[in-house]
Amino acid sequence: MTDKQVAETGDTADDRETTPLRRAITGKLLFLFILGDVLGAGIYALVGEVAGEVGGAIWVPLALALAMAMLTAASYAELVTKYPRAGGAAVFARRAYGHPLVSFLVGFCMLAAGVTSAAGLALAFAGDYLQVFLDVPTTLAALVFLVVIAALNARGITESLRANVVMTVVEVSGLVLIIVLAGIVLGRGDGEPHRVIEFTEDTTPALAVLGAALLAYYSFVGFETSANMAEEVRDVRRVYPKALFGALLTAGVVYVLVGLAVSVVAPPERLVESSGPLLEVVSIADVGVPDKLFSLIALIAVANGALLTMIMASRLTFGMSREGLLPATLGRVLPGRQTPWAAILATTAVAMVLSATGTVAALAETVVLLLLFVFISTNVAVLVLRRDRTDTDHFRAPTIVPVLAVGTCIVLMTQQSATTWLRAGILIAVGLALYLLARATGSGGKTAPRED
């Protein structure tokens, strides 16, 4: 790499890994990518559910979920800066455990969670929020929505992330507005500040917070998708940890403030009964903000989450293909645009099938559990790969951090229902069958050359 190339791309001497992907993501774009993925539709829909579990102290499980997410994020920061390759958790698992089957299952869990989440988001986009503006069949609208997302994804990573910048600003503005409205309510003496320390009487505060933390944790997932962008980030070893931790902390502060604001303005029972809990704050504040405004903001939040999730899914598919865990056809790149078009088509097709055959609830239930399997694998991989010395400087998490992270994942797993476990088990079994079929036909599962 010449000095001129370093100046133009921002890459350092440590970023000489060969890649057919364009290094177009700056630290600021990466920060906004992660922030936009975390600040998705979850906070707009799940505040009421969290209130139903914990009572008025909505901010407490949100803060706990942030701490849990930061533990696993530290493991991602170490592994991404140590092995900056597309493929994320699947690549980490392969290096740590040395078996293609384990790597495939980890990658498949991540892929299944991402595509399933995108399918659910497509249905959410096409549901009640869209019906406020346009009366169209839900399934048809969801399929068209996924096609548009695929087209933007195929056009290029830079264009996709520029769209993310705009949508992230809208998402954050909507949440900031909720905080401002709560301040107005308090200023005129109508709020109930004491609710922020009130817990539900149905159980002990500790159990209430733990149960609500599972829902709150869903609002923070999304940060892990950034690991699949490693080959497209400029100076990845320097900027990735800053962008990752900065985005999570920013999202956490916003979430905690929103939790406080919602609790001050609206009683938990009213939030639980609403499918659009933030609209309750707008209604109670009654300062002239149209209800349709929040429907529009919610649509933008959902669209942004779906775009970023499908970017992750296509890059993960591309990376697994290059590692020999999926057919080589899925590793094809669009000339000129340098985007993984085959992976984009494949993941979009699967998401469209899921959207046409499932419901939002059925598609969403398995996402968190599948990701917890991935997170456990990644946290253990950090410890296993400590024996793999590299010549490059990279982020290193204290040993206790991945250990605690594994513990939090196990605790969250204990809060899942038997039905959720069954759904996840079926999906994993399907993935295993596909892997064995690929091995039998010789089209996948081969050992690819390792590139350091």
C-alpha positions in Angstrom: 0.0 0.0 0.0 1.5 3.3 -1.0 1.5 6.5 1.0 -1.0 8.0 -1.4 -3.4 5.0 -1.0 -3.1 5.4 2.8 -4.0 9.0 2.6 -7.0 8.4 0.3 -8.5 5.4 2.2 -7.5 6.0 5.7 -6.0 2.5 6.0 -2.9 2.0 8.0 -0.1 -0.5 7.4 -2.1 -3.0 9.5 -5.0 -2.9 7.1 -3.3 -4.6 4.1 -5.7 -7.6 4.1 -6.8 -8.2 0.5 -10.5 -7.9 0.0 -12.8 -7.4 -3.1 -15.0 -5.1 -1.1 -14.6 -1.4 -1.2 -13.3 0.3 2.0 -15.9 3.0 2.0 -17.0 3.2 5.7 -15.5 5.9 7.8 -15.5 5.9 11.6 -18.4 8.4 11.6 -20.5 6.3 9.2 -19.8 3.2 11.3 -20.9 5.0 14.4 -24.2 6.0 12.7 -24.6 2.5 11.3 -24.4 0.9 14.7 -26.5 3.6 16.3 -29.2 3.3 13.6 -29.3 -0.5 14.0 -29.7 -0.3 17.7 -32.1 2.6 17.7 -34.6 0.6 15.7 -38.2 -0.2 16.0 -37.8 -1.9 19.4 -38.0 1.2 21.6 -41.0 2.5 19.7 -42.9 -0.8 20.3 -41.5 -2.4 23.5 -41.7 0.4 26.1 -45.2 -0.6 26.9 -44.2 -4.3 27.3 -41.3 -3.3 29.5 -43.7 -1.3 31.7 -46.0 -4.3 32.0 -43.1 -6.3 33.4 -41.5 -3.8 35.7 -44.0 -1.1 36.4 -43.0 2.6 36.4 -39.2 2.0 36.7 -38.8 1.4 33.0 -35.3 2.9 32.9 -33.9 0.3 35.3 -34.1 -2.8 32.9 -33.0 -0.5 30.1 -29.8 0.4 32.0 -29.3 -3.3 32.9 -29.7 -4.4 29.3 -27.1 -1.7 28.3 -24.6 -3.1 30.7 -25.2 -6.7 29.5 -24.8 -5.6 25.8 -21.6 -3.7 26.6 -20.0 -6.9 28.0 -20.6 -8.8 24.7 -19.7 -5.8 22.7 -16.2 -5.8 24.3 -15.7 -9.3 22.9 -16.7 -8.2 19.4 -14.3 -5.3 19.6 -11.4 -7.6 20.4 -12.2 -10.1 17.7 -13.1 -7.6 15.0 -9.9 -5.7 15.5 -7.9 -8.9 15.7 -9.5 -10.5 12.7 -11.0 -7.8 10.5 -12.8 -10.1 8.1 -16.4 -10.2 6.7 -18.3 -13.1 8.3 -18.3 -11.9 11.9 -19.2 -14.5 14.5 -18.9 -17.4 12.1 -15.3 -16.6 11.3 -14.5 -16.2 15.0 -16.1 -19.6 15.7 -14.1 -21.3 13.0 -10.8 -19.8 14.2 -11.6 -20.7 17.8 -13.1 -24.2 17.5 -11.5 -25.4 14.3 -14.6 -27.2 12.9 -16.6 -26.0 9.9 -19.8 -27.4 11.3 -19.6 -25.3 14.5 -18.7 -22.2 12.4 -21.6 -22.9 10.1 -24.1 -23.3 12.9 -23.0 -20.0 14.6 -23.2 -18.2 11.3 -26.5 -19.8 10.5 -28.0 -18.7 13.8 -26.8 -15.2 13.1 -28.1 -15.3 9.6 -31.5 -16.8 10.6 -31.9 -14.2 13.3 -31.1 -11.4 10.8 -33.3 -12.5 8.0 -36.2 -13.4 10.3 -35.9 -10.0 12.0 -36.0 -8.3 8.6 -39.0 -10.3 7.6 -40.8 -9.3 10.8 -39.8 -5.6 10.3 -41.2 -5.8 6.8 -44.6 -6.9 8.1 -44.4 -4.3 10.8 -43.7 -1.6 8.2 -46.7 -2.8 6.2 -49.0 -3.0 9.2 -50.9 -0.4 11.2 -48.3 2.4 10.8 -48.5 2.2 7.0 -52.3 1.9 7.1 -52.5 5.4 8.5 -51.3 6.7 5.2 -52.1 4.0 2.6 -54.6 1.2 2.6 -52.8 -1.7 0.9 -52.6 -5.5 1.5 -50.1 -6.1 4.2 -48.3 -9.0 2.5 -48.0 -7.2 -0.8 -46.6 -4.1 0.9 -44.1 -6.1 2.9 -42.8 -7.8 -0.3 -42.5 -4.6 -2.2 -40.7 -3.1 0.8 -38.1 -5.9 0.9 -37.5 -5.4 -2.9 -36.8 -1.7 -2.3 -34.4 -2.5 0.6 -32.6 -5.0 -1.7 -32.2 -2.5 -4.5 -30.7 0.1 -2.1 -28.4 -2.6 -0.6 -27.2 -3.6 -4.1 -26.6 -0.1 -5.2 -23.7 0.3 -2.8 -22.7 0.4 0.9 -22.0 4.1 0.7 -25.4 4.9 -0.6 -27.0 2.5 2.0 -25.2 4.1 4.9 -26.0 7.6 3.7 -29.6 6.7 3.7 -29.0 5.3 7.2 -27.6 8.7 8.3 -30.8 10.4 7.4 -33.1 7.8 8.9 -31.0 7.6 12.1 -31.3 11.4 12.6 -35.1 11.1 12.2 -35.2 8.2 14.8 -33.2 10.1 17.3 -35.2 13.3 16.8 -38.4 11.4 17.5 -37.0 10.1 20.8 -35.6 13.5 21.7 -39.1 14.9 21.1 -40.5 12.5 23.6 -38.0 13.6 26.2 -38.8 17.3 25.5 -42.6 16.6 25.8 -42.0 15.0 29.2 -40.2 18.1 30.2 -43.1 20.3 29.1 -45.5 18.0 31.1 -43.4 18.3 34.2 -43.0 22.0 33.7 -46.8 22.6 33.9 -47.1 20.3 36.9 -48.9 17.4 35.3 -46.3 14.7 35.5 -45.8 12.0 38.1 -42.0 11.8 38.9 -42.5 9.3 41.7 -43.4 6.6 39.1 -39.8 6.2 38.0 -39.0 4.3 41.2 -42.2 2.3 41.4 -42.1 -1.5 40.6 -44.9 -3.8 39.8 -46.5 -5.5 42.8 -46.9 -8.8 41.1 -43.4 -10.0 42.0 -40.2 -8.8 43.6 -38.3 -5.9 42.0 -35.3 -8.1 41.2 -37.4 -10.6 39.2 -39.4 -7.8 37.6 -36.3 -6.1 36.4 -34.8 -9.4 35.1 -38.0 -10.2 33.2 -38.1 -6.8 31.7 -34.4 -6.8 30.9 -35.0 -9.6 28.3 -37.4 -7.3 26.4 -35.0 -4.4 26.9 -32.1 -6.4 25.6 -33.9 -6.8 22.3 -33.7 -3.0 21.9 -29.9 -3.2 22.1 -29.3 -6.1 19.7 -28.0 -4.9 16.3 -24.5 -3.9 17.4 -23.3 -7.3 16.4 -24.1 -6.7 12.8 -21.3 -4.3 12.5 -18.7 -7.2 12.7 -19.7 -8.2 9.2 -18.7 -4.8 7.9 -15.0 -5.2 9.0 -13.6 -5.4 5.5 -15.3 -2.2 4.4 -14.2 0.0 7.3 -11.2 2.3 6.9 -8.6 1.9 9.6 -10.8 -0.7 11.3 -8.5 -1.5 14.2 -8.5 2.1 15.4 -12.1 3.2 14.7 -14.1 0.1 15.4 -14.0 0.1 19.2 -14.7 3.8 19.4 -17.7 3.6 17.1 -19.1 0.5 18.8 -18.9 1.6 22.4 -19.8 5.2 21.5 -23.0 4.1 19.6 -24.1 1.7 22.4 -23.6 4.3 25.1 -25.4 6.9 23.1 -28.3 4.6 22.5 -28.3 3.6 26.2 -28.5 7.2 27.4 -31.3 8.0 24.9 -33.2 4.8 26.0 -32.9 5.6 29.7 -34.0 9.2 29.2 -37.0 7.9 27.1 -37.8 5.4 29.8 -37.8 8.1 32.5 -39.9 10.4 30.2 -42.5 7.9 29.4 -42.9 6.8 33.0 -43.3 10.4 34.2 -46.0 11.2 31.6 -48.1 8.0 31.3 -49.1 5.4 33.9 -47.8 1.8 33.2 -51.3 0.4 32.7 -52.0 2.9 29.9 -48.7 2.1 28.2 -49.4 -1.7 28.4 -52.7 -1.3 26.6 -51.2 0.7 23.7 -49.7 -0.7 20.6 -47.9 2.6 20.1 -46.8 3.6 23.6 -44.9 6.7 22.6 -48.1 8.0 21.0 -49.6 8.0 24.5 -46.9 10.6 25.5 -47.8 12.7 22.5 -51.5 12.5 23.4 -51.1 13.3 27.0 -48.7 16.2 26.4 -51.2 17.7 24.0 -49.0 20.5 22.6 -50.1 20.2 19.0 -47.8 17.4 17.7 -49.9 15.4 15.2 -50.3 11.7 15.9 -49.4 11.0 12.3 -46.0 12.4 12.9 -45.1 9.5 15.1 -46.5 7.0 12.7 -44.1 8.4 10.1 -41.2 8.3 12.5 -42.0 4.7 13.4 -42.1 3.8 9.7 -38.7 5.4 9.2 -37.3 3.5 12.3 -38.6 0.2 11.0 -37.2 0.8 7.5 -33.8 1.8 8.8 -33.7 -1.4 11.0 -34.6 -3.6 8.0 -32.0 -1.9 5.7 -29.2 -2.4 8.2 -30.3 -5.9 9.0 -30.3 -6.9 5.4 -26.9 -5.3 4.8 -25.6 -7.5 7.7 -27.3 -10.7 6.3 -25.9 -10.2 2.8 -22.4 -9.5 4.1 -22.5 -12.5 6.5 -23.7 -14.8 3.6 -20.8 -13.4 1.5 -18.3 -14.0 4.3 -19.5 -17.5 5.0 -19.3 -18.3 1.3 -15.7 -17.1 1.2 -14.9 -19.3 4.2 -16.3 -22.4 2.4 -19.3 -22.7 4.6 -21.8 -21.9 1.9 -21.8 -22.4 -1.9 -19.2 -20.3 -3.7 -21.9 -18.8 -5.9 -23.0 -16.6 -3.0 -19.6 -14.9 -2.9 -20.1 -13.2 -6.3 -19.7 -9.5 -6.3 -21.4 -7.0 -8.6 -18.8 -5.4 -11.0 -18.4 -1.7 -10.6 -20.6 -1.4 -7.5 -18.5 -4.1 -5.7 -21.5 -5.3 -3.7 -22.3 -9.0 -3.0 -25.3 -9.2 -5.3 -25.8 -13.0 -5.1 -25.9 -12.9 -1.3 -28.4 -9.9 -1.4 -30.7 -11.8 -3.8 -30.6 -15.0 -1.6 -31.2 -13.3 1.7 -34.0 -11.1 0.2 -35.7 -14.2 -1.3 -35.7 -16.0 2.1 -37.0 -12.9 3.9 -39.8 -12.6 1.3 -40.9 -16.2 1.9 -40.9 -15.6 5.7 -42.9 -12.4 5.3 -45.5 -14.1 3.1 -45.9 -17.1 5.5 -45.6 -15.7 9.0 -46.7 -13.1 11.4 -44.7 -10.4 13.2 -45.0 -12.1 16.6 -44.1 -15.6 15.2 -41.1 -14.2 13.3 -39.8 -12.0 16.2 -39.9 -14.5 19.1 -36.8 -16.5 18.0 -34.5 -13.6 17.2 -33.2 -12.9 20.7 -32.7 -16.6 21.5 -30.8 -17.3 18.3 -28.5 -14.3 19.0 -27.8 -15.4 22.5 -26.4 -18.6 21.0 -24.2 -16.5 18.8 -23.1 -14.3 21.7 -22.1 -17.2 23.9 -20.0 -18.6 21.0 -18.3 -15.2 20.5 -17.6 -14.6 24.1 -16.0 -18.1 24.5 -14.1 -17.6 21.3 -12.4 -14.6 22.8 -10.9 -16.7 25.6 -10.0 -19.6 23.3 -8.2 -17.3 20.8 -6.1 -15.6 23.4 -3.5 -18.3 22.6 -3.5 -17.1 18.9 -0.9 -14.3 19.0 -1.0 -11.6 16.2 1.6 -9.1 15.2 -0.9 -6.3 15.0 -2.2 -4.1 17.8 -5.8 -4.7 18.6 -8.4 -4.0 21.3 -8.2 -6.4 24.3 -11.0 -6.9 26.8 -10.2 -7.8 30.4 -10.6 -11.6 30.9 -13.5 -11.2 33.3 -15.6 -9.4 30.7 -16.3 -12.3 28.3 -16.8 -14.6 31.4 -19.5 -12.2 32.7 -21.0 -11.9 29.3 -21.5 -15.6 29.0 -23.2 -15.6 32.4 -25.6 -12.8 31.3 -26.5 -14.7 28.1 -27.3 -17.9 30.1 -29.5 -15.9 32.5 -31.4 -14.3 29.6 -31.9 -17.8 28.1 -33.6 -19.0 31.3 -36.3 -16.3 30.7 -37.3 -17.7 27.3 -40.5 -19.7 26.9 -40.6 -23.4 25.8 -42.3 -22.3 22.6 -39.4 -20.0 21.7 -36.9 -22.8 22.4 -38.9 -25.1 20.1 -38.9 -22.6 17.2 -35.2 -21.9 17.6 -34.5 -25.7 17.7 -36.4 -26.2 14.4 -34.5 -23.5 12.7 -31.2 -24.8 13.8 -32.2 -28.3 12.7 -33.0 -26.9 9.3 -29.7 -25.2 9.1 -27.9 -28.4 10.1 -29.8 -30.3 7.4 -28.7 -27.8 4.8 -25.1 -28.0 5.8 -25.1 -31.8 5.6 -26.7 -31.6 2.2 -24.1 -29.2 1.0 -21.4 -31.5 2.3 -22.9 -34.5 0.6 -23.2 -32.7 -2.8 -19.7 -31.2 -2.5 -21.1 -27.6 -2.9 -20.2 -26.2 0.5 -18.6 -26.8 3.8 -15.2 -27.1 2.3 -12.2 -25.7 4.1 -11.3 -22.4 2.6 -7.8 -21.0 2.7 -7.2 -18.9 5.8 -6.3 -15.3 5.1 -4.7 -13.4 8.0 
